[in-house]
Amino acid sequence: MPLKKGKSKKVINSNIEELLHSYKEDGTIGTSHPKSMKLAQKQAVAIAYSKAKEK
């Protein structure tokens, strides 16, 4: 699940989509196991924005 680098909305949305797809397949985001889809969405957004912030 390699996330793309970049700060554009397109890249951020793509990363969120990738993370949520991973959650739907096996119920995990990385090593985390969110209890619900709502929590998974919040975590995916946080991860995607954090990745966009990195250099």
Order of alpha helices (4+ residues) and beta strands (2+ residues): alpha-alpha
